[in-house]
Amino acid sequence: AYNPLAQRAFWGPSPSSARAMQVEDFGWQELNTPAVQDLEALDNEYLEVEKEYNDELSRLNQRFEAQFGVLLSKRNGVLTRQAQPGPLDHLCATRALPGFWRMVLLNSDEFQEDIERHDEPVLDYLTDIVWELLDESCRDKGFRIRFVFATNPYFSNELLTKEYHYEKKNPYVSDPEVCTKIVASPIDWHTGKNVTVELIAKKPKSGRRRVTKPKREEVPRPSFFRRCFRNLGPGEEIPEEELDEEEDHEDPDLMQYLLEDDHEQGVALRDYLIPHAVRWFTGEAIEDDEEASESEEGAEGSEEDDDEEDEEDDEDEDEATAAAGRKAAQRQGPAAGHRGVKGPKKKKSGKGR
């Protein structure tokens, strides 16, 4: 007879549980046979070859990224050169195309919902957006986004950064990019220029004889700069704007969701918004709403067709069951010598009561 314990004793514990199991509980010896040693030696050689491959790939990436950097530097030169002198040159960072990066972000699916009206004048001072690796010798540690600003009346920072930190937990698994922490630089707002808050007049308490001016207090409001430049990850508090006032407890998965959502925006900047910014500025890269709606309608139509087919199949089954019940009743009634079993009642036609 099949004995699962004997079978497991023969093959040994599974790799995922071998170290977790207690040897004294099952009486198994540590797997240290010559065959296992030979296999581990071969795997070590494989890891060495894999490291050589990754090193070569890293050098290849560095060589081409240097060429990309030269082209993007030339692009910034085109954007910041002065085409024709104008009275509003001091109000924009990209003089050749005022508001270039603002339009790029507004035309992207990843950022358009985060940008408010009061954010747009600030984004007009955005000179360039670039990215770089946290460690040039290792791509697995993450990357950094650099937002370069011209001198502006809103804050004193000339550079705002966001760092996306990666962590590789299993050296034997080629994990996709897993972001474990996001670190953003704080913004040094000038007095009265913080667009992430608004001043609201607070009504004075009633009952006072002396009339006093209403006090004004700062209240947080939605803003690209509030959502984009915040720290996320272990040890960080959930941003207030993300908390649901109706819920009594905090969702334990909320921080992970915020990390993943923010990381998607960073990857979008790194992989296509920064390299091909002009295509988003002109709108060429924007997905056509009509094509998107047609594809969605097509998907919904196919689902409705499937639902209709399922309903027709259910109706056919119900009719077959009812017919079988009537035949059984006819056979049972006369043979038993009594009035027989009544078949299913027919539904009355017309409106109900």
Secondary structure as the mmCIF struct_conf table of DSSP 4:
data_model
#
loop_
_struct_conf.conf_type_id
_struct_conf.id
_struct_conf.beg_label_comp_id
_struct_conf.beg_label_asym_id
_struct_conf.beg_label_seq_id
_struct_conf.end_label_comp_id
_struct_conf.end_label_asym_id
_struct_conf.end_label_seq_id
HELX_RH_AL_P HELX_RH_AL_P1 PRO A 4 TRP A 11
TURN_TY1_P TURN_TY1_P1 PRO A 15 ALA A 20
BEND BEND1 MET A 21 MET A 21
HELX_RH_AL_P HELX_RH_AL_P2 VAL A 23 PHE A 26
TURN_TY1_P TURN_TY1_P2 GLY A 27 GLY A 27
HELX_LH_PP_P HELX_LH_PP_P1 TRP A 28 GLU A 30
HELX_RH_AL_P HELX_RH_AL_P3 PRO A 34 THR A 80
BEND BEND2 ARG A 81 ARG A 81
BEND BEND3 ALA A 83 GLN A 84
TURN_TY1_P TURN_TY1_P3 PRO A 87 LEU A 88
HELX_RH_3T_P HELX_RH_3T_P1 ASP A 89 LEU A 91
BEND BEND4 ALA A 93 ALA A 93
BEND BEND5 ARG A 95 LEU A 97
TURN_TY1_P TURN_TY1_P4 PRO A 98 GLY A 99
HELX_RH_AL_P HELX_RH_AL_P4 PHE A 100 LEU A 106
TURN_TY1_P TURN_TY1_P5 ASN A 107 ASN A 107
BEND BEND6 SER A 108 SER A 108
TURN_TY1_P TURN_TY1_P6 ASP A 109 ASP A 114
HELX_RH_3T_P HELX_RH_3T_P2 ARG A 117 ASP A 119
HELX_RH_AL_P HELX_RH_AL_P5 GLU A 120 LEU A 123
TURN_TY1_P TURN_TY1_P7 ASP A 124 TYR A 125
STRN STRN1 LEU A 126 LEU A 133
BEND BEND7 LEU A 134 ASP A 135
TURN_TY1_P TURN_TY1_P8 GLU A 136 SER A 137
HELX_RH_3T_P HELX_RH_3T_P3 ARG A 139 LYS A 141
STRN STRN2 GLY A 142 PHE A 149
BEND BEND8 THR A 151 THR A 151
BEND BEND9 PRO A 153 TYR A 154
STRN STRN3 PHE A 155 PHE A 155
BEND BEND10 SER A 156 SER A 156
BEND BEND11 GLU A 158 GLU A 158
STRN STRN4 LEU A 159 TYR A 166
TURN_TY1_P TURN_TY1_P9 PRO A 171 TYR A 172
BEND BEND12 VAL A 173 VAL A 173
STRN STRN5 CYS A 179 ALA A 184
STRN STRN6 TRP A 189 TRP A 189
HELX_LH_PP_P HELX_LH_PP_P2 HIS A 190 HIS A 190
TURN_TY1_P TURN_TY1_P10 THR A 191 GLY A 192
TURN_TY1_P TURN_TY1_P11 VAL A 195 THR A 196
STRN STRN7 VAL A 197 LYS A 202
HELX_LH_PP_P HELX_LH_PP_P3 LYS A 203 LYS A 205
TURN_TY1_P TURN_TY1_P12 SER A 206 GLY A 207
BEND BEND13 ARG A 209 ARG A 210
HELX_LH_PP_P HELX_LH_PP_P4 LYS A 213 PRO A 214
STRN STRN8 LYS A 215 PRO A 220
HELX_RH_AL_P HELX_RH_AL_P6 PHE A 224 CYS A 228
BEND BEND14 PHE A 229 PHE A 229
STRN STRN9 LEU A 232 LEU A 232
BEND BEND15 GLY A 233 GLY A 233
TURN_TY1_P TURN_TY1_P13 PRO A 234 GLY A 235
HELX_LH_PP_P HELX_LH_PP_P5 GLU A 236 PRO A 239
HELX_RH_3T_P HELX_RH_3T_P4 GLU A 240 GLU A 242
BEND BEND16 LEU A 243 LEU A 243
TURN_TY1_P TURN_TY1_P14 GLU A 245 GLU A 246
BEND BEND17 ASP A 248 HIS A 249
TURN_TY1_P TURN_TY1_P15 PRO A 252 ASP A 253
HELX_RH_AL_P HELX_RH_AL_P7 LEU A 254 ALA A 268
HELX_RH_PI_P HELX_RH_PI_P1 LEU A 269 LEU A 273
TURN_TY1_P TURN_TY1_P16 ILE A 274 HIS A 276
HELX_RH_AL_P HELX_RH_AL_P8 ALA A 277 THR A 282
TURN_TY1_P TURN_TY1_P17 GLY A 283 ALA A 285
BEND BEND18 ILE A 286 ILE A 286
HELX_LH_PP_P HELX_LH_PP_P6 GLU A 287 ASP A 288
HELX_RH_AL_P HELX_RH_AL_P9 ASP A 289 ALA A 336
TURN_TY1_P TURN_TY1_P18 GLY A 337 GLY A 337
BEND BEND19 HIS A 338 ARG A 339
HELX_LH_PP_P HELX_LH_PP_P7 PRO A 344 SER A 349
BEND BEND20 GLY A 350 GLY A 350
#
